[in-house]
Amino acid sequence: MASYGASASVWLDLVDASRFFNEAGLELAIDTAETSTFQPGVSPAWKAFIEGLAASKVTLKGFYDAVNDAAMMAGIRNGGSVLTYGPRGLVAVGDPARLVAVHETAIAESSPIGGAVLMNAAYQGDAAVGIGQCLHPVGIETGTTTGPANDDGAATTSGWQAHLHVIAVTGAPTSWTVKLQDSATGTSGWADVAGAAFGATNIPAAQRLVSAAGATLREYVRYVATVVGGTAPTITFGLAYARNR
Amino acid sequence: MAAAMDGITAALATGGRAESMYPFPAEAIATPAVVVGYPTVIEFDATFRRGSDRAEFPVWFVVGRNDPKAARDALSAIIAGADSIKDLLDGDLGGAVSACRVTGCEPTFIDIAGVSYAAAKFTLEVYS
């Protein structure tokens, strides 16, 4: 079923940048090397190829705003950024998410006299793109919280990756810790996923976790956000994860 | 829409204008007056997730036409004078919108409650 792009989401490091952009794109490309040979044994003959390296690029276009300007300018030679893209929106648990570790490779501003100030940026992916799902849309939590279960249909043993975008923290807590748990049934047997606890933070922060190769992730996944200290502490964050392919 | 229309007259009042302010299509006015009409264009989804919409509002500066030269001089001042409508409205309406710009002006005549007035019709482009 078709979807309008107007609901798309872009989380860039510490910012939910969705509301500043009106065009976003993710491009995946896989190199191929031809391996055609004489007398291929079929007629008519077909060329043969083997798959090579894969790469990804992300492009964003939108309007200048102090918030997205700061986020995009901060991405210049910063060692890499955490970018999560929802082609049709990251508004509910299970919404499709693309997890990309990126380097900002181009940024452009333009000021047409008869139009709004524009900003464009391009990013080069620096690792396997996670084709996953939203586990917590950008929103606020006011205390230790356990999220709903997300059913992926089956367990996997191909590893995983996860992105956490902490956009705001209030109430001066000692720390917020967000971690992933998995379960075989979705109703019981929940356990912490090895290596899936993001670093504790009490300030906005973006983090990316990548499992060991071949790590197991059971069928159902949820998050637990735990707060320590503070007065009426809150956290505003977005969270997505992907099973490696 | 209401916030933007209120913001337009508020921005003009802040600028020291002494005219009667009508942040809606008034059925009767006392001149000189500023009248804000309903948007002629509303475009949703200028950015993702309803981050911004675009609209164009007509803003009329209305004066009586009993004295044609006085009416002309009043319109001239509001179009290009030190306290012109464009100078006062270009910006963000005191934070009521993300950005706005007067994109055009048309001196014209307008009938309100059966009375003909001289007016300058400004077009204000607004991004929410």
Contacts between the chains, C-beta under 8 A, distances in Angstrom:
chain1	res1	chain2	res2	distance
A	4	B	45	8.0
A	5	B	48	7.3
A	6	B	44	7.5
A	6	B	45	4.0
A	6	B	48	6.3
A	6	B	49	7.4
A	6	B	50	7.6
A	7	B	48	6.9
A	7	B	49	6.1
A	8	B	48	4.7
A	8	B	49	7.3
A	9	B	48	6.8
A	9	B	49	6.6
A	10	B	48	7.0
A	18	B	47	7.5
A	18	B	48	4.4
A	18	B	49	4.4
A	18	B	51	6.4
A	19	B	47	5.5
A	19	B	48	6.4
A	19	B	49	5.4
A	19	B	50	7.5
A	19	B	51	2.4
A	19	B	52	6.8
A	20	B	47	5.8
A	20	B	51	6.1
A	20	B	52	8.0
A	21	B	47	5.8
A	21	B	48	5.6
A	21	B	51	7.9
A	22	B	45	7.4
A	22	B	46	6.1
A	22	B	47	4.7
A	22	B	48	6.4
A	24	B	48	7.4
A	62	B	47	5.7
A	62	B	48	8.0
A	63	B	46	7.3
A	63	B	47	6.2
A	63	B	52	6.6
A	63	B	127	7.5
A	65	B	98	7.5
A	89	B	49	7.0
A	114	B	103	7.3
A	116	B	99	6.4
A	116	B	127	6.2
